[in-house]
Amino acid sequence: MGSTVNKKIRSRIIGVGAALPKKIVTNKDLAQTIDTSDEWIVERTGIKERRIATTNELTSSLGVEASEIAIKNSGLKNSDIEMIVLATATPDNTFPATATAIQKGLGIKNGYAYDIQAVCSGFVFALESADNAIRLEKIKNALVIGSETFSRILDWKDRSTCVLFGDGAGAVVLQSDSSNTNSGILSNHLHSDGEYKDMLYVDGGPSTSSSVGFLKMDGSGVFKHAVKNLSSVVEEALKYNNLKIDDIDLFIPHQANSRILEAVARKVGMDRNKIIMTLDKHANTSAASIPLALYDAVENRKISKGDLILFLAMGGGFTWGSSLIRW
């Protein structure tokens, strides 16, 4: 027998946090080591700078920093957290799960912690996992994190990939809410299709090369599928909730590439003024990009109580998904 979902319970975001490495690398900095320019990068990606982790900045340490801020903003204590889900494609170690290192860093002894790997879609996959646990009444408080150090899997001589990515972490605290206020996570929509796994991957791993490789990408193929899949998952969320595109107050997409996001906006009719963009200063931070953008929106008072917010993401695999939230 399966577990029964309590439809009267929703998961509500009650705290958001973020952490960025101290080192800033601008496009002009990159132009000193590879054949590129600030103009070339901005025109094709929308990126102006990115944060790069130093030796003592790890996926776990960035995750701990973002989590501490999220928990503080939630009004809870670290010991109140019963579940930690970390979305990352750049763990500290092959095993154990980096989420357990974050659990240790936060001094949490209770509950459980694990990693989810869906690359750039990871945060929405992790969010659904925690949401399900709350709605099944297994826990009341969950910590969902996206943390990445993609700079460690980049070929810094390949200008087609190294200019795109940055490091960082974002976190949210989810809490069970049975107040019937209609706030919280309304729906999640997840997909994957392994047929396209070789369009975006890292050429290494313990089972194949016994080493960590570098990121490889079919740029035009990724662009084509990203526009199609992101558009479809927006429409899926709208249809499921009986909404129209104009009903959404804010779109917080995975910060992949400005051209991809502009193409999706045209295809589904998004109001550009409703799209939260941090790509210019963060670059593509993979699973960290949505919570980083959410934190930026909260800090800059771009979100009001009752707003409908749509998260949307696509990553290697391919994986893609969306989450609709009422703030």
C-alpha positions in Angstrom: 0.0 0.0 0.0 1.2 3.5 -0.8 1.2 6.5 1.5 -1.8 8.8 1.4 -1.4 12.5 0.5 -3.3 14.9 2.7 -4.7 17.4 0.2 -5.4 19.9 2.9 -1.7 20.3 3.6 0.6 22.4 1.5 4.4 23.1 1.7 5.0 26.8 2.2 8.4 28.6 1.7 9.0 30.4 5.0 12.7 31.3 4.6 15.2 31.9 1.7 19.0 32.2 1.8 21.9 32.5 -0.6 25.7 32.3 -0.7 28.2 33.3 -3.3 32.0 32.9 -3.5 33.9 36.1 -2.9 35.9 36.0 -6.1 34.3 37.8 -9.1 35.5 37.0 -12.6 34.3 39.4 -15.3 34.2 38.8 -19.0 37.2 41.1 -19.4 39.1 38.9 -17.0 38.3 35.9 -19.2 39.3 37.8 -22.3 42.8 37.8 -20.9 43.2 34.0 -21.1 40.9 32.9 -23.9 39.8 34.2 -27.3 36.7 36.1 -26.3 35.4 39.6 -25.4 32.9 41.2 -23.1 30.8 42.2 -26.1 30.8 38.6 -27.5 29.7 37.0 -24.2 27.1 39.6 -23.3 25.5 39.5 -26.8 25.3 35.7 -26.9 24.5 34.9 -23.2 23.6 38.0 -21.2 26.4 37.3 -18.7 28.7 40.0 -17.5 30.4 38.3 -14.5 30.3 35.2 -12.4 31.5 34.1 -9.0 34.2 31.4 -8.8 34.9 29.3 -5.7 38.4 29.3 -4.2 40.1 26.3 -2.8 38.4 26.5 0.6 34.9 27.2 -0.8 33.1 23.9 -1.4 29.7 22.9 -2.5 29.0 22.0 1.1 30.4 25.2 2.7 28.4 27.3 0.3 25.3 25.2 1.0 25.8 25.6 4.8 26.1 29.4 4.4 22.9 29.7 2.3 21.1 27.3 4.6 22.0 29.3 7.8 20.5 32.4 6.2 17.4 30.6 5.1 16.8 29.1 8.5 17.4 32.4 10.3 14.9 34.1 7.9 12.4 31.4 8.6 12.4 32.0 12.3 13.2 28.3 13.0 16.1 26.8 14.8 18.5 24.4 13.0 17.3 21.6 15.1 13.7 22.1 13.7 14.8 20.8 10.3 13.8 17.2 9.8 14.8 16.7 6.1 17.6 18.1 4.0 17.6 17.7 0.2 20.5 19.0 -1.8 20.4 19.4 -5.5 23.9 19.3 -6.9 25.9 18.0 -9.9 29.2 18.9 -8.2 29.3 17.1 -4.8 32.3 17.3 -2.5 32.9 13.6 -2.8 31.6 10.7 -4.9 30.0 9.6 -1.6 28.7 10.2 1.0 26.0 12.6 0.0 27.1 16.2 0.3 23.8 16.9 2.1 25.2 15.0 5.1 28.2 17.3 5.2 25.7 20.2 5.2 23.8 18.5 7.9 27.0 18.2 10.0 27.9 21.9 9.3 24.5 23.0 10.6 24.8 20.8 13.7 21.7 18.9 12.9 21.5 15.4 14.4 17.9 14.5 13.7 16.1 13.7 10.5 17.7 12.7 7.2 19.7 14.2 4.4 20.4 13.2 0.8 21.4 14.5 -2.6 19.4 14.7 -5.9 21.2 15.0 -9.2 19.2 16.5 -12.1 21.8 19.1 -13.0 20.2 22.4 -13.8 16.7 21.1 -13.0 17.9 19.8 -9.7 16.2 22.4 -7.5 12.7 21.8 -8.8 13.3 18.0 -8.5 14.5 18.5 -4.9 11.6 20.8 -4.1 9.1 18.2 -5.2 10.8 15.5 -3.1 10.5 17.7 0.1 7.0 18.8 -0.9 5.9 15.1 -1.1 7.3 14.3 2.3 5.5 17.2 3.9 2.2 16.4 2.2 2.5 12.8 3.2 2.8 14.1 6.8 6.2 12.4 7.3 7.8 15.7 8.3 6.9 19.4 9.0 10.1 21.3 8.2 12.4 20.7 5.3 15.5 22.4 3.9 15.9 22.4 0.1 19.2 23.5 -1.3 20.8 24.0 -4.7 24.6 24.3 -4.4 27.2 24.1 -7.2 30.9 24.6 -7.9 30.7 24.1 -11.6 34.0 25.9 -12.1 35.7 22.6 -11.1 34.3 20.7 -14.1 35.0 23.3 -16.7 37.7 23.3 -19.4 38.9 26.9 -19.0 40.4 26.8 -22.5 37.0 26.1 -24.1 35.3 29.4 -24.6 32.0 27.8 -25.7 31.4 26.5 -22.2 33.7 28.2 -19.6 32.1 31.6 -20.1 28.7 30.3 -19.2 28.9 29.1 -15.7 29.5 30.3 -12.1 29.4 29.0 -8.6 26.9 29.6 -5.7 24.2 28.2 -3.5 20.6 29.0 -2.6 18.3 27.5 0.0 14.7 27.5 1.1 12.9 26.3 4.2 9.6 24.5 3.5 7.0 24.2 6.3 3.8 22.2 6.5 0.7 24.5 6.3 -2.8 23.3 6.9 -4.4 26.8 7.3 -6.3 26.6 4.0 -4.9 30.0 2.9 -4.2 28.7 -0.6 -0.5 29.6 -0.2 2.4 27.3 -0.8 3.4 24.9 -3.5 0.4 24.3 -5.8 1.9 21.8 -8.2 5.1 20.3 -9.5 5.7 19.0 -13.0 8.8 16.9 -13.7 10.2 15.2 -16.9 13.3 13.5 -18.3 14.3 12.0 -21.6 17.6 10.1 -21.6 17.7 9.9 -25.4 19.5 13.3 -25.3 21.9 12.6 -22.4 25.0 13.1 -24.7 24.0 16.7 -25.6 25.1 17.9 -22.2 27.4 15.9 -20.0 30.7 15.6 -18.1 33.1 13.1 -19.7 34.2 11.3 -16.6 33.0 9.3 -13.6 34.0 6.5 -11.2 32.2 3.8 -13.3 33.8 4.8 -16.6 37.0 6.7 -16.4 37.7 6.7 -12.7 38.2 10.4 -12.9 36.3 13.7 -13.1 36.2 15.1 -16.6 35.1 18.3 -18.2 31.7 19.6 -19.3 30.8 18.9 -22.9 27.8 20.5 -24.7 26.1 20.6 -28.0 25.1 24.2 -27.8 22.6 24.3 -30.7 20.9 21.1 -29.6 20.6 22.3 -26.0 19.1 25.6 -27.2 16.5 23.9 -29.4 15.3 21.4 -26.7 15.5 24.0 -23.9 13.1 26.3 -25.7 10.7 23.5 -26.5 10.8 21.8 -23.1 10.6 24.9 -21.0 7.7 26.2 -23.0 5.8 23.0 -22.7 6.3 22.8 -18.9 5.1 26.3 -18.5 1.9 25.4 -20.4 1.5 22.2 -18.4 1.6 24.1 -15.1 -1.0 26.6 -16.4 -3.3 23.9 -17.7 -3.1 21.8 -14.6 -4.0 24.8 -12.4 -6.6 26.3 -14.9 -4.6 29.5 -15.3 -3.6 31.8 -18.1 -0.1 33.1 -18.7 -1.2 36.6 -17.5 -2.2 35.1 -14.1 1.4 34.5 -13.2 2.9 37.4 -11.2 6.6 36.3 -11.5 8.6 33.8 -13.5 11.8 32.6 -11.9 13.6 30.5 -14.5 16.8 28.6 -14.4 19.4 31.2 -15.4 20.9 29.4 -18.4 21.2 31.9 -21.3 19.4 35.1 -22.1 18.6 33.9 -25.7 16.9 30.8 -24.4 14.8 32.7 -21.9 13.9 35.4 -24.5 12.8 32.6 -27.0 10.7 30.9 -24.3 9.1 34.2 -23.4 8.1 34.9 -27.0 6.7 31.4 -27.5 4.4 31.3 -24.4 3.7 35.0 -24.2 5.5 35.9 -21.0 5.6 39.6 -19.9 9.4 40.3 -19.8 8.9 42.6 -16.8 7.7 39.6 -14.8 10.9 37.5 -15.4 13.5 37.5 -12.6 16.9 37.7 -14.1 20.2 37.4 -12.2 22.1 35.8 -15.1 24.2 38.9 -15.7 25.9 38.8 -12.3 25.7 35.0 -11.4 26.0 33.3 -14.8 24.6 29.8 -15.0 24.9 28.3 -11.5 23.0 25.1 -12.4 20.9 23.8 -9.5 21.6 27.0 -7.5 20.3 29.4 -10.0 16.6 29.4 -9.1 17.0 29.7 -5.3 19.7 32.4 -5.9 17.2 34.3 -8.1 14.4 33.8 -5.6 16.6 35.2 -2.8 17.5 38.2 -5.0 13.7 38.8 -5.7 12.8 38.6 -2.0 15.7 40.9 -0.9 14.7 43.5 -3.6 11.0 43.3 -2.5 9.8 42.1 -5.9 7.5 39.5 -4.3 4.3 40.3 -2.5 2.0 38.0 -0.4 -0.4 36.2 -2.6 1.8 36.4 -5.8 1.7 33.4 -8.1 5.3 32.4 -8.9 6.4 29.9 -11.5 9.8 28.2 -11.3 11.0 26.5 -14.5 14.2 24.7 -15.3 15.9 22.4 -17.7 19.2 20.5 -17.4 21.3 17.7 -18.7 19.7 14.3 -19.1 17.6 16.0 -20.4 15.6 16.8 -17.3 13.1 19.6 -17.1 10.3 20.8 -14.8 8.3 23.5 -13.2 6.8 24.4 -9.8 3.9 26.7 -9.2 3.8 28.5 -5.9 1.5 31.0 -4.2 3.6 33.2 -2.0 
